[in-house]
Amino acid sequence: MAKSFIDLNSEISEHINSKDKISVKSSKINSQLEKYVLKIITEILKKFNQEKYIEMLYTITKELAINGVKANQKRIFFEDQ
């Protein structure tokens, strides 16, 4: 079962420190999901003292996610026709 963002936020550092695989699945992008992804990226890069890449990596990740959602919506739309 999916966990709430509040539960996930409190566990991010623990998962990163134990080198667990983190995967995010969503059918839409909203501000809460964006904040969650930013926190994941920030925590990982802080661990390796690479905070200078946070904005760049976040922008790339966000654009890829948006493009993926759009592509899936188009696929579903055109399959129905």
Beta strands, then each sheet from edge to edge (+ up, - down):
end
